[in-house]
Structure formats: C-alpha cells, structure tokens
Amino acid sequence: MPIFELTSASIRALRPTTFAQMQLRERDDLQRLLRESIDVVAPGLLVIAEEFGDWDDSRRRIDLLAVDRDANLVVIELKRTEDGGHMDLQAIRYAAMVSTMTFDKAVNAFSRYLASIGRPDLDAATELLDFLDWAEPDEDAFAQGVQIVLVSANFHPELTTAALWLGKQGVDIRCVRLQPYDMDGKVLVDVQQIIPLPEAAEYQVQLREKARKEREARSGGADHTRFDITLGDRRFEAEPKRRAIYLAFRYLAEQGIAPEHIASHCGPRANRALVSVEGEAERDKFIRLASEARAAEGRRFDPKRYYCDDADLLIRNGRTYAFSNQWGGDDWIAAMTNLREAFPDQTIEFSPSRETAS
C-alpha cells in the first residue's frame, strides 16, 4: 500500500525508494537513529549495548542489544537491504550466545554503551534497576528469555517462512519492515510489523505465557506456597505471599504507624514498596497523578505492580498510598521478618499453609 501526499489540489502517491538511493547507511544512519528511538520498531525496550561482541569471535557483533521490562534480553538486527539477507540465522546465533548473560555482565555492557554515547555520568546499574523496577539485582529473573527483532527494508520469503516457523516453536521473533519513501528529497519511512501480524501478536504472547506456566508447574520452578498469617487478633489463612504482606502493611497502618515508616522496614524492596500522591484519590486519579509524578522524574509508573484498586488504596494524613504487589522468594521472607521484628508489639506471625495454590 503506497503512502500519499494530500494537498488542497491533489492526492499524490509518494515514490518508494531504498535507503541506499537516499544515501542512508546501515550503521552510521539507521542504527544510530534507531538506538535513540527504539520504540519506533520495538516499544518498551532499553538499549544496553551497540555492536555488542563480548566473545572470542570479535567479528560477530549484535547491532543493538536491549532488555524489556520483564528482564528478557532482546537481540535487534538491522539491514538496509531489500531482502534481509541472512539476518535470521545471525540473530539466532546471537540469541544463543547472549542467553547466559548475567545481570553484572549486562551492567558492564550498559556502562560502556552509556560512555560511548556521551552519558558517562549515568550509573548503569541504577538505570537498569530503575527500568526493571527492581530494588536490587535478581539473577534468577534476569535474562530468562531472549527475544529477536529483525528490522529491514524488506524480507525474502525464505526469511519470513523461517520466522513464522520459529514463532510456532515458541521463539519470540518479530520482523519489522522499514519502507522508505522519497518526498522531494525528504525521507519518509513506513514502519510495519509484518511478523507476527499485530492482531496475532497478543494471542502469541498468551500462548507463550501459557506454555511457560505449564513448564513451571511440571518442573516445580514456581513457588506457589501460600501462608497463614496472624495480625493482632485476626488470622488469615492460605493467603498468596503478595497479599499476605499487603495485609501486614495495612494492619500496621491501621495501628497508626506512618506508611513510610512501615515501608522502610520492607527489606531489599523498601525503596520501591510504596507510591503516594498528594490528597485523597480514587483509582483513576491516583494512577494519573502517580504517572505524572514519575514522568517528571523520567521514570514510569506501572499500576499493575501496585495495589491500586479503590479498596486497596490507603489514605493517611492527606496523602493516598499504594503498596507494591511485587513480592516473592527471599525478598518476601526478608520483608515479613523485618516487619515482625520492627514492630514486636503488633503480633505479626506467618507460616506456610497446608493449602497451596493450584
């Protein structure tokens, strides 16, 4: 489908062109521009390396290496050609090679990248943790998956056939086409994700998530232990961990303890346990105000990571508070233990329930 220029006098089809004809180079132009605006081809990513090649064969380098907000690595390969070349084979090889990357190695690569783009003032570890919304590194959760994004002016049918097959095998692979147009010497670019089609992308995500949960259930990799919890004279049974710690937070606040003081005792995630806004706010207003406050700091507020429903928000002393729902493993144990020890007069007890999640 061509792109048209609409004027008061006519509708004119723009002339398709190539990046080579417009004298745009692959690395110095396309790659440089996309690293600064990666959302154009793959929204929700943080680029952590360019021309990444921390392995013995220095000739093999990933054009752009990124992470998504679920801490998956993303290999991004770029071509300005009209058929994509053999970028699918390259990307698969690179995905396998980086699949064992640790959080520390990612920080080292990110630090070098920040220095190369003139931002040595930024602390790589802090920036990466902030992007992931983590209080501290979690090696078990980092790089559990590797996604592939192929970006080219066009793709050969053999490449798209391979990408479709890989997608059916559970590989998270996308093909994004950049079609340039010449508008009187200006370059316009039509960006389209062709694999998977946008209307099928969410369905494929759901299939992969379903398969992941089934694998975890078979392997016992996910901890679904529920807990019985005693708060003062109240007892709650078979509560999921994230709900158990929320109930403890709410209980302590009801005893007159300042929410900030409670959050300060929540272990490794203390500085991310709580988000608050000025005034009394219901859910929609709270999300809007919290999002605006985070955006002013160059950060992002994700309401799915907090208890933001009207029944769960806490209003105290002219502020509205939302408590984190991102708890598990050692972080949860540390936080619950700290709360019990920090407020010994409030009777906080917890133990694994005989009932576990199905």
C-alpha positions, 0 to 999 in steps of 0.5 A: 500500500503506497503512502500519499501526499494530500494537498488542497489540489491533489492526492499524490502517491509518494515514490518508494525508494531504498535507503541506499538511493537516499544515501542512508547507511546501515550503521552510521544512519539507521542504527544510530537513529534507531538506538535513540528511538527504539520504540519506533520498531520495538516499544518498551525496550532499553538499549544496553549495548551497540555492536555488542561482541563480548566473545572470542569471535570479535567479528560477530557483533549484535547491532543493538542489544536491549532488555524489556521490562520483564528482564528478557534480553532482546537481540535487534538486527538491522539491514538496509537491504531489500531482502534481509539477507541472512539476518535470521540465522545471525540473530539466532546465533546471537540469541544463543550466545547472549542467553547466559548473560548475567545481570553484572555482565549486562551492567558492564555492557550498559556502562560502556554503551552509556560512555560511548554515547556521551552519558558517562555520568549515568550509573548503569546499574541504577538505570537498569534497576530503575527500568526493571523496577527492581530494588536490587539485582535478581539473577534468577529473573534476569535474562530468562528469555531472549527475544529477536527483532529483525528490522529491514527494508524488506524480507525474502520469503525464505526469511519470513517462512523461517520466522513464522516457523520459529514463532510456532516453536515458541521463539519470540521473533518479530520482523519489522519492515522499514519502507522508505519513501522519497518526498522531494528529497525528504525521507519518509519511512513506513514502519510495519510489523509484518511478523507476527501480524499485530492482531496475532501478536497478543494471542502469541504472547498468551500462548507463550505465557501459557506454555511457560506456566505449564513448564513451571508447574511440571518442573516445580520452578514456581513457588506457589506456597501460600501462608497463614498469617496472624495480625493482632487478633485476626488470622488469615489463612492460605493467603498468596505471599503478595497479599499476605504482606499487603495485609501486614502493611495495612494492619500496621497502618491501621495501628497508626504507624506512618506508611513510610515508616512501615515501608522502610522496614520492607527489606531489599524492596523498601525503596520501591514498596510504596507510591503516594500522591498528594490528597485523597484519590480514587483509582483513576486519579491516583494512577494519573497523578502517580504517572505524572509524578514519575514522568517528571522524574523520567521514570514510569509508573506501572499500576499493575505492580501496585495495589491500586484498586479503590479498596486497596488504596490507603489514605493517611494524613492527606496523602493516598498510598499504594503498596507494591504487589511485587513480592516473592522468594527471599525478598518476601521472607526478608520483608515479613521478618523485618516487619515482625521484628520492627514492630514486636508489639503488633503480633505479626506471625506467618507460616506456610499453609497446608493449602497451596495454590493450584 
